[in-house]
Amino acid sequence: MELDRISSLPNDVTEKILSGLPLKEAVRTSVLSRKWRYKSEKLQDLVFDDQCVSTRSHLIATCSFVNIVDHVLLLHTGPIHKFKLSRIDELATRDMDRWIFHLSRNPVIKELILDNWRGNPYNIPSCLFSCQDIVYLELYRCLLNSHPSTCKGFRSLKTLSFQRVTMAQDVFENLIGCSPLLERLTLFDCDGFTNLKIDAPKRSFIYIERDASFEEFNLVDSSNLANASVGTRIVGYPFMIKTQGYMLHVVVW
């Protein structure tokens, strides 16, 4: 019998091999041998995108995609450090709510990416705010109109990237003000708020573009800021800019 060199590799090596594969292929390795049966269930980075399904039928592909996510999360053991959900076809709110609730019970998640490409904007459930150890948060076409009264922001958040996200003014202020380690902030075509007060002492990069007018932009404590750019549409009046002496690149149209 030939020596099974792959199965004899150290666990950290096999984990790196699996993490470099599309999730569908990583799960398939469970049939290789008894030693590989449960390895994919311990993956710390979970990426659910269009590579998870191969069928061209819209209905069948959507059902298959939902079943794959449910199956992987149900059997998963150990921590999840990265969760990415990026599906071109529309996903049901009830399915996304179920997955976010599952993640909220995983206290060590570091990176969360939700790309809601089609359908109505996804209303982020309040349980997301319990993920206090998130370092990277990216949302596309989502709603953030409420948060728990006990929410204290994200204590470990360093990178925040929102595109086409609607936020209430108080939610935006709480999110930024209660994320003390925030370094990179990107807001593209976000709405629901008109005043921008950004007080994050450690931030080094800010990019904001919005097809609507701001009433006020207040950049507090910009000593660490290396790059800042704001693009906005002016409607009849200029907006107030406060930067405490920092030169801000502003583009208007």
C-alpha positions, 0 to 999 in steps of 0.5 A: 500500500502506498504511503498517504503523504497528504493525510500525514501532513500536519493539521495547520498545513491541511487547514491552509490547503482547504482554506485556499480551495472554493468552499464547495471543493473543500467540503468534497475532501471529506470523502477522501479518507477517514482522516479528512472526513471532518477537516472541512467542518473546522474551517475558520474562513467561510466564503459563500458565493456563486462558486458554491453552485454549478447549476444554471437553473435560477430556482435550483441554484438558489435552493442549492445555495441555501441548502449548502449554507445551512449544511455547512453551518449546521455541521461546523465545529470550532470558531468562524473567523471570516464569513462572506455571503455574496450571491448574485441571485436574490436571497430570502430575508428569513434565510439571511436572518437565520445565518446572521443569528447563527454568527451572532452566537460565534463570539470570535468572528473577525471579518464579516462581508454581506453583499446583497446584490438583488432584491430589497435592501437587507435589514440587518438584525440587531443581533449583529451588534453582539459580534464585538470582535469584528475587525472588518465589516463590509455591507452592500445594499443593507439597512441599519435603522435601529440598534439595541439600546445597550449597543456599544459599537464594535470595540475591535473594528478597524475597517468599515466599508458600506456601499448603498447602505441606509442608516439612521442618524443616531445609528451612524453616530453610535457606530462611528463614535463607539468604534475606537480602533477604526482606521479605515472608513469607506461610505459609498452612496449611503443615505439616511443621515445628513450630518457627518461627525467622525471622531475616530482618533486612529483612523488613517483613511476616509473615503465618502461619496454620496449622490445627495447633499450633506448639511455638515461634515465634522472631522474630529482629531485628524492627527493620524489621517493620511488620506481623506476624500469626500464627494457629494452633490450640492443642492442649493447651498454649501455644507459646513466643513470642520476639520480642525486644520486638516486639508480635506479633498472635496469633490462636488457636482 
